[in-house]
Amino acid sequence: MADGNAELNPPGRRRAWRALVIIGSASFLLSYVAFCIGEYGDRGPAAFLEALYSSAQLLILHMPKGELPARGPHVLFLIARLLAVAFAADGVLLVTLIFSKELRLWWTVRKGNHTVICGLNGAGLELVGDARREGERVVVIDPESSAAPGARAEESGASLISGNPVDARLLLRAGVPKAKYLLAATENDSANIAAVVRAREVAPGKSVRAFVHVADPQLRVQLRRQRTFRSDGPTPATIFNVFDNSARLLLRDCPLDHEPIRPATEQVAQLIVIGFGLMGEAVLTRAALTGHYANLKRLHAIVIDREAYRKKRLFRSRYRHFSDVADVRFMQLDAEEPAAQAQIAALCADPAKTISTIVISFDNPLRGLSIALSLLDGLQSYVPIRLRLNDDSGLAALLPQRKITGFGSIRDACKRKAWLDSELDAMARKLHQDYLAKLPEAELSRPEKRSSYPWDRLDDDLAESNRQLADHMLVKLRAVGCHTTAKGKNDPGIVVERFEPDELELLAKMEHQRWMAERYLAGWTLGPRDDAKRINPYLVAWEKLPPGIQEYDRNFARIMPGVLNSVNLEIRR
């Protein structure tokens, strides 16, 4: 914590105050001496009071040149007048510095279309920095604005309001009714939810798009299951989480199928998570959503933690149907012990059976690095190790190239592309539009079928479902030996505009597996369709699907080239 006075008197303002005192004192003393010598020196003691008054007049520029005394040291008068001008200029600068924050806040709110961020601790400060780098005007509401994060936010050009973001008056002062985005990102999930609810109360029906950070996975699951932030409710909002963002980035850049998995591949993708906190759980659940490959074999996951059994119970209570999605085993071990490391090495010892990845997700990066380096010595074959690092740890330079990869940067997880990916959203929107186009008109926007609503009215979890579908396209393309490139890029591959029939069938089966995983982890169950209760009749094996539903999945494979084309990408092999 920084001294509160540091924020009230930042370096620029302190220098202006110091200069004002020095220049003003010098001007006043020089003019006083000059008046005493030249004009009032022979008039007795009372004249010294006249000299004080005249010196004050000169200091505040109220004495025209014609009123200067004819007698006296004119050089002193000249210097005093020049210093008086400098005094006035420095005074104007100081006033500007004092009121610049209020002026900046007023101008930001007046123009509107800005970003309001609630909270600076945790992810908040990184969100501010990224928004400013993107050229966004930002207003921050934070109860600890005198702390170092507040000073850093102001240095970046953001406007800062001190107080509780749940206070309706502060939300109005921050210009929420005219804002483009509202991000509630304090370290307290309850405060974030309350801030979004209150913001909707002060700006009902306004176009501000709200994002609420929820770190607690149990709460996040329940909020989505209860449709708390549904699109047609009083508090429409999007839930986001920096740990899930980091996991998404990790599995996009360092996929679990780092060795090609084809339909005839016998190996199973295996994920070993060491340290099962918020980041470890995010990696596991995200892997379960994306880990559906060409051989249609289930993901094999192993969790290693000192409190694995307790955390297993909590995890199972959140995701009751996880066993329908992937195979996961919890092992209560201390990964720092040599015996535990030997067991981990043994789990990866047979590359003919598993394609393994080790993810070390401790909060303490030094502890993780120690374990990662120890594991390298015991591994009998190449197994990539993904190590969680802090942005300021400085350990990335110490990692052996290729063998250990850092991940988990909060700075990267707070970038706009992580919580507001325009490219991913464009693909998701295109996918949803195609889905709606195939529905009979009578089934559009039916309350009992929430997925039939247009994109702008879609519930948060259903919009996220479309994003997950778009996310998985890269996995599907690798399954048929393809990749994406930007249009016009000099790539030697052949452009793919349509898939072969056997490829269509494979991609459709992969999509059905992915869709079931997404539904199961979101709390859906098998039964007669009821979207409100999250019941669906198609949570069954591919062979048991009606032909019409199978055709939905095939159609997705058919439109993949067009979806990617909409964001200036093309498929090549």
N, C-alpha and C positions, 0 to 999 in steps of 0.2 A: 504493500500500500504506500502510495506517495503522500507526502504532506499535503493537507488540504489547501494550505496557502500557496502551494506551487501552482495549482490550477487557477486560483484567483489572481495570482500575479505571475503569469508566464514570463519567460526571459525578455521578450520584446517589450512587454508593458513595463517591466521593472526598469529596463534601460531608458525608456521614454520618461518615466518618472524621475530618474536620476538626472537625465539631461535637462529636464524642465527646471529642477531645483537649482542646478549649477548655473545654467544660462540666466535664469531669472535673477538669482542672487548677484551674479557678476554685473548684469545690466543695471540693477538697482543701486548697487554700491558705487559703480563708476559714475552714474548720473548724480547720485547724492554728493559725492566728493566734488564733482564739477560744479554743482549748484552752490555748494558751500563756499568754494573758492571764488567763483566768479560773480554770483548774484546776491547771495544772502550773507556772505561772510562778515560784512561790516554793519549788519543791522541788529546785532544783539542776539541773545539766546532764542527769542521767539522766532527768529528767522529760520532756525534749524527745522522747525515744524513745517514751515513753508517749503523747505528743501525736500522734506519727506514726501509732502503732497505732490510737488512737481515731479519728483523721481517716480512716484507711482503712476502719474499721468503719462510720463514718457514710456514706462514699462508696458503699459497697456495701449500704447500707440494713440493716446489722446492729446498729444502735444505736437501740433504742426511745426514745421521747421521755422516759420516766421515768429513763433512764440518763444523760441530759444533765447536766452539772455545774450546781449551783445558782448558782455564781458565773460571771461572764463576760458578754461582750456577746451577749445573746440574739438581737439582730437579725442578727448574723453567723451564729449557729447556724441561724436560720430560713432565711436565704438559702442557706446551705450545704446544708441538707436539701432545699430546693426544687430546687437545682441537682443534687443527688444523684438525685432522682426523674427529672429530665430526662436525666441521664446514663444511668440504667437504661433509660429509654424509647428513647433513641437507640441504646443497645447492642442492644436487641431489634430495632430497625429495621435496624441494620447486619447482624446475624445473618440476618435475613430476606432482605436484599439478597444476601448472600453465598450463601445456600443456595436462593434463589428459583428459579434455573435448574434445580437438581437436583429441587426439589419440582415444578416445572412439567413437567419431563420425566417424572418418576415418575407424576404424575397423568395425563398424556397417554397414556402406554403402558398404564397400568392400565385406563383407560376403553376403549382400543382404537378401532377404526373411524376411524383418523386417516390422514394422508398422510405418507409418508416420501419425502423428496427428497434425492437424492445429487448433491452438487455445487452450488456457488453461482455460480461464474464462468459466463459465457455466459448461457444461458437460465434457469439455476437460480434466481437471485434473483428474476426476474420470475415464475417459477412459484410461489415462496414468497409473494410479495406478492399474487398473484391468489387463491391458496388461502386466505390470511388474510382477504382481502376477502369471500370466499364464506363465511366463518365456519368454515372447516375448522381443526382442530388439526393442527399440522405439526411434524415432527421432521426436522432437516437433518443429514446426515453430510457433513462437508467437511474436507479436510486443511488448509485455510488459514483456520480459524475465527477467528484473531486479526486477520484483515484487515478492511477496511471493510465488505465484503459481509456478513461474519459479524455485525458490530455492527448493521447495518441489518436483518438477518433477525431478530435477537433483539428489536430495537425494535418490530418488527411483531407480536411475540408468539410467534414460533416457538421451539422448543427446539433447541439446537445441540450436536452431538457432534463433537469434533475427531478426525479420523483418516481412514483410507482406507476408502471405502465397500465395498471388497472384503473387509474384515475381518469374518468371521462373528460375532465377539463384538460388534462395533459394530452389526451388523444386528439381532442379538438384543436388544441394549440399546435400540435404536430401536423395538423392538416390531413388527418386520416380521410375525411370525406373527399378530398381532392387527390389523394395519393394513388399511385399505380400498384404498389406492392406493400403489404404489411407482413413483416416477419417477426413472430414472437419467438425469441431464441434465448431466454434466460436459462439459468441452470435448474430452474424449478419448473417441472412439467405443469403443475397446477396453476402457477402464475401465467404460464404461456397460454393455457386454455382459457383462463379468466380474461386475459388481455384480448384475445381474439373475440370472445363473446361480447365484451364491453365495446370493442371497436365496431362490431356489427350493430350494437345498440345505438351508438352515436352516429353511425353512417348507414342507416337502413336503406337497402336497395341500391347502394352506390357500387361502382364498378371496381373498387379496390379488390385486388386478389390477395387473399390471406393465406399464409403458411404458418403452421404451428409446429414447433419442434417438440417431439415427445421422445425422450430417451428410454423410458421404462418400457421394455418389450411387452410385459403383461398388459400395461395400460394401453399401449398402441394397438394390441390385438383386440382388446375389448372395445375401444373407441370405434374401430372399423367394423366390428361385428354389430355394434349397436347403431351404426350409421349416424354417429353423433354430428359429423360435419357433412351430412348429406347435401346434395346440390340444391334441393328444393326446400331445405329447412331454414331456420332463422340464422344459422351460423355456418354457411358454406365455407369450407377451408380445405387445404391440402396438408396432410400430415407429412413431415419430413424428419429425417434423422441422420446425423452426420456419420454414425457408425454404419448404417445401411448404405449410405452413399459411398463410404470407403470400401465396403465389401463389393459393391457393384463395380467400382472402378478397378479393384483388384482382379476380379474374375473376368472383366472385359480385357484388361491388359495382360493378365497372366492366367489364361484359362486352364481348367483342370485337364482338358484334353490337349495337353502340350505335345503329346505324341498322337498322330492321326488315329482316330477311331472310325473304322469302316464297319459295314454290316457283318463282315466275317471276323472282326476282331474279337479275340477271346478275353482280353484283359478287361478288368473292371476299373473304372476311375475311382481312386481312393483318396479321400481327404482326411488328414490327421490334424486336428486342431489342438494345440497345446495352450492352455489358459482359456477358461470359458467364462469370461466376463461379457460385457456388452458387445465388445468388438468380436469376440469369438463366436457368440451366438449369432451375430449379424452375418458373419462369414458362412456359418453352417446353414442358416435358413436361405441365404441367397444362393448358395451352392445347390441346395435341394430344388430351388426354382429353376436353375439353369442347367443342372446336370442330367440332361436327357440326350443320349447320343445315338449314333447310327446303329450300334449293336443292340439297342433297346434294353441294355442291362442296367439295373438300378445302381445308383451311386452308393458307394460304401464309405461311411464316415466313422471316424474314431475320435472321441473326445478324451483328452487327458488333463486332469485337474486334481489338485489336492482335495477338493470337496466335490468330486465328480458325482457321487451318489445323491447328495442333496440337490445339486444343480440339475441332475437328471430328472428328479421329481418335479422341480419347478418347470423345466422345459417341457416335459410331457403334459403338464397341466395346461400350458399355453397352446401346445400343438398336439392335440389328442390323436390326430390322424397322421402324425409324422411317419409312423411305421408303414403307412400305405404309400409313402412317397420315396423313402430311402431307407437303407439299413444303417443304423447308427448304434455304436457300442460306446458306453462310458467306462473309463478305466480310472480308478482313484489311485493316482501315482504322483510322486514329486518328480517332475521332469529334470530337476537338477541332480538327482541321484544317478550314479553310473548304471545301476541295475535297471532303472526306468529307461534310460537312454538305450541300453542294450535291447530292451523289449521293443522300443520304437524302431530301432534299426532292423529288428527281426520282422516287424510288420511290413517293411519295405523291401525285404530281401529277395523276393521272387518277382522280377519284372515281367516274367511270362504270365503272371496272374493279375498283377495290378499295375496301373499307371498312377503313381503316388505323387502327392503334393503335401508338404508339411507347412502349416501356417502357425506361427508363434505370435500370440496376440496379447501378451502381457502389457499392462500399463507402463511398467518399467522397462525401457528399451535396453538398458545395460544387462539386466537379468536375461532378457530374451536373446541378446547377442551372445552371451556366455553359453547358453544352451545350444544355440544354432551352431557355433563353432565346435562345440563338443560333439554334436550329432554328426557333423561333417566327417570327423575322424572314424566314426563307426559305421557309416553307410557303405554298403558293398557295391552299390551301383548309383548312377546319377538319379537323385531325387531333388527337385527344386525346393528350396526353403524360402518362404515368404515371411519376413520379419517386420512386425509393427514398430515404427519409429515415430518419435515426436518431431515436429517441424524444427525445433531448435536443438535437437540432440547432437547434431554434427557427426553422427555415427555412419552416415551413408557412405562416406569416403573410405571407411574401414572394411566394407563388405567385399568379400571375394567376388569378382565379376562372374555373372551367370549363375553361380551356385546359390547365392543368397540375394534376395531382392527385397528392398524396403517397400512398405506400404503403410497406409493409415494416416497420411497427412491430413490434419484437420483443415489446413489451408486449402488443399485440393478438394476436400469434401464440402467446403463452403463456397466453392466457385459456382457461378451461376449455372454452368453446364451440369453441375451435379444435382442442384435442386430445381432448376428450370431449364432443362435441356431442350432447346427449341428444335433441334434436329430429331431427337427421340420423340418429342411431342408431335412433330409434323408427321412422322411415320405412324405413331399411334392413332392420331386423328384420321389419317388416310385409311388405316385398317378398320377403324370403327365406322367410317363412312361407307366402306364397302359392305360391312356387315348390315348396316341399316338399309342399304340399297337392295338387299336381297330379302328383306322382310316385307310381307304384305302391308299395304298402307294401313289396314285396320289394326295392325299390331304395333304401330309406331307410337311412342310416348305413352305407353300404358303403365299406370302406376304399379300394377302387379308384376310388370316385367321391366325392371329398372334399366336393363341393358338396352332397351329400345329407345332411350332418350337420346337426343342429339348431344354431341361432344360437350358443348358449353353447359349442359345441364346434367352431365353424367356424374354419378357419385364418385368420391375420391378413390375408393377401392376398385371400382370398375374402370376408371381411367388408368389407374396403376396396372390393372390387368392387361390393358392394351399396350402399355409401355413395356411390361414384361414380355409380351408377345414380340414386340419389336426388338427387345434386347436379345432374344433367343435366335434371331435370324442369323447371326454370325456363327452360332453353334451348328445350325442346320446347314449353312453353306459349307462349313468345313466337313460335314458328314458326306457331302457329294463332291468333295475336292474343289470347291470354289472359294472365292474371296471377293471382297468389294474394293473398288478403286474409284477415285474421283473421275468424273467425266472428262475426257480429253487428256488424261494422264497417260504418259508413255509407258504402258504396261504390256508385256509380251503375251499376256493371256488372251484367250479368245472370249469375246463378249457372249454371255449367255442370256438369251431373251426368253427362253422357255426350257423347262426340264423334261427329261425323258419320262415315259410312263412309270418305269420302276422307281425312278427318283421321286416322282410325285407321291407314289404310294409310301415310300420310306419317310419322306418329309411329313406326310399327313399323320403317320403313326407317331412320329416324334412329337408333333404338335399336340396330339391327343394326350400323350404322356405328360407333356409340359403343362397343358391346361388342367389336367387332373391334379397335378402337384400344386399348382397355384390355387385351385379351389379348395383342396384339402387343408392347406396351410392357412387359408382365410376362414376356415371353420365351416365349410360346406359339408353336407352329408348326402347320402344316396336316398332317393325317394321321389314321390310325385312332385313335380316342379312347383316351388314356392320361393320366389326370389327374396321376399321379405324375411322368411325363416331360413334362407340359405340352404335350400334343398333342391337337388337336381337329379333327374333320372339317368343322366349320361355318365355318371362316375363309375363306369364299368370298363372291362377290357375292350380293346378295339374290335375284336370279333363279335362282340355283343351289341355294338352300336347299330342303330338303324342306318340303312344305306344313305338316307338324306343327311344325317349328321356326319357320316364319314365324308360325304361330298363337301361339307363345309370345310373340313380340314384340308382336303385336296385343293379346294379353291384358294385357301390361304397360300399354298405353295405356288399356285399359278400366278397370284398377284404380287409375289415378292419382288420380281424385277420392276414392276411399276411403282411399288411403294418406295423402293430404294431410289428409283429414278426421280421421285418427287423431291428428294433432298440432294439431287445432283450426284448420285452414286450409281454405279453400274456393277453388274456381276460378271466376273471373269473366271476362267479355269485354265 
